[in-house]
Amino acid sequence: MPIDQTMLGTVVQEQMEAIEADHLEDDCQLGAVVVIVEVLCAEGEANELGEQEARREVRIRTSPMTQHGRIGLVAEALRNLFG
């Protein structure tokens, strides 16, 4: 069964709208892009309450850059998020 991509598309669209609103008068372009996605896969049979175990996987994809660049960009995002 294909995975619904609506959530990913919505998040990217909201981010682009926020960037454009913040830099309306500026001459800017996008630099590197990092996408981190949590994938949840049902595993095993559902119990009598309909609950089912899920296997969790975290995926990362970036625009072309070195591994060191990816790590640095993710570290900078964490600093921005947590101060």
URHUUR-V144475 format. One record per pair of residues at least 12 apart in sequence whose ideal C-beta (glycine too) atoms are under 10 Angstrom apart, sorted by sequence separation. I is the first residue (numbers start at 0). J is the second residue. D is the distance in Angstrom with one decimal. If there is no record, write none. Layout:
i={I,I}
j={J,J}
d={D,D}
//
This chain:
i={40,41,42,61,40,41,42,15,39,40,59,38,39,40,38,39,40,38,39,14,37,38,37,38,36,37,38,11,36,37,35,36,11,35,36,10,34,35,36,34,35,10,33,34,35,7,33,34,32,33,34,7,32,33,6,31,32,31,32,33,30,31,32,29,31,2,30,33,2,33,31,2,31,35,33,31,32,33,31,35,30,33,33}
j={52,53,54,73,53,54,55,29,53,54,73,53,54,55,54,55,56,55,56,32,55,56,56,57,56,57,58,32,57,58,57,58,34,58,59,34,58,59,60,59,60,36,59,60,61,34,60,61,60,61,62,36,61,62,36,61,62,62,63,64,62,63,64,62,64,36,64,68,38,69,68,40,69,73,72,71,72,73,72,76,72,75,76}
d={9.7,6.0,4.7,9.0,6.4,8.0,9.8,8.8,4.5,4.6,7.8,9.6,7.3,8.0,8.5,5.9,7.1,7.4,7.9,9.8,6.5,4.4,7.4,7.5,8.9,5.6,6.0,9.2,7.3,8.0,6.6,4.9,8.0,7.3,7.8,8.9,8.2,5.1,7.9,7.1,8.3,9.5,6.7,4.9,9.5,7.7,7.7,7.4,8.5,4.9,9.3,6.7,6.5,7.9,9.0,6.5,4.5,5.3,9.8,8.9,8.3,8.6,9.3,8.4,5.5,9.8,9.5,9.5,7.9,6.7,6.7,9.8,8.2,7.6,5.4,9.4,9.0,6.2,5.6,8.9,8.9,9.8,7.2}
//
